[in-house]
Amino acid sequence: MSGWGNKDDKTSTGTIAMSTAGAVTGTSTAFTTEAAVGDILTASSKDFRITAITSNTAATVVDADTPGASITAISAGTNYTLS
């Protein structure tokens, strides 16, 4: 039986920036191997659900608690976690 829960951190390399449209741009990230669609990306104390991954440095997210809610932009160089 796995000891992993849905809030356990996965490896998260690099830093990110996020637009108000939910476009995530990574620097030295590895989204294609470290993340999956449906994972939670946490940045600036806010949870986002990954809806698409297009490359190691590009993904799309929505507000994890309220899909369709507006997203506040996040500055480049922000640390993040995956779960």
C-alpha positions in Angstrom: 0.0 0.0 0.0 1.3 3.4 -0.9 2.1 6.0 1.7 1.4 8.8 -0.7 -1.6 11.0 -0.2 -3.1 13.6 -2.5 -1.3 16.5 -0.7 2.2 14.8 -0.7 4.8 16.8 -2.5 6.3 15.5 -5.8 9.6 16.6 -7.2 9.3 20.2 -8.6 12.3 21.6 -10.4 12.9 25.2 -11.3 10.7 28.2 -10.9 7.5 29.5 -12.6 5.6 32.6 -13.7 1.8 32.5 -14.3 -0.4 34.8 -16.3 -4.0 35.8 -15.4 -5.1 33.3 -18.1 -3.5 30.4 -16.3 -0.6 30.0 -18.6 2.4 28.7 -16.6 5.9 29.4 -17.9 8.7 27.6 -16.3 12.4 28.2 -16.0 14.5 25.0 -15.7 11.2 23.0 -15.0 10.4 19.5 -16.1 6.6 19.4 -16.4 6.5 16.5 -18.8 8.3 14.2 -16.4 7.5 15.6 -13.0 3.8 16.6 -13.4 0.6 15.2 -14.9 -2.7 16.7 -16.0 -4.8 16.7 -12.8 -1.9 17.4 -10.4 -2.1 20.3 -8.0 0.5 23.0 -8.5 0.9 25.3 -5.5 2.5 28.7 -5.9 2.2 31.8 -3.7 0.1 29.8 -1.2 -2.6 29.1 -3.8 -3.6 25.8 -5.3 -4.1 25.3 -9.1 -5.1 22.2 -11.0 -3.0 21.4 -14.1 -5.3 21.1 -17.2 -2.6 20.8 -19.9 1.1 20.3 -20.3 2.6 21.3 -23.6 6.4 21.0 -22.8 8.8 20.9 -20.0 8.4 24.7 -19.5 4.7 25.3 -20.4 1.5 24.2 -18.7 -2.0 25.5 -18.2 -3.8 25.7 -14.9 -7.2 26.6 -13.3 -8.0 27.6 -9.8 -8.2 24.3 -7.9 -10.9 25.4 -5.5 -13.1 27.3 -7.9 -12.6 26.4 -11.6 -13.4 29.5 -13.7 -12.3 31.9 -11.0 -9.9 34.7 -11.9 -6.3 34.0 -11.5 -3.8 36.6 -10.1 -0.6 36.7 -12.1 2.5 35.3 -10.4 5.9 36.9 -11.0 8.8 35.0 -12.7 11.1 33.2 -10.4 8.4 31.9 -8.0 9.0 28.6 -6.3 6.2 26.0 -6.5 5.3 22.5 -5.4 3.4 19.7 -7.1 1.1 17.2 -5.4 
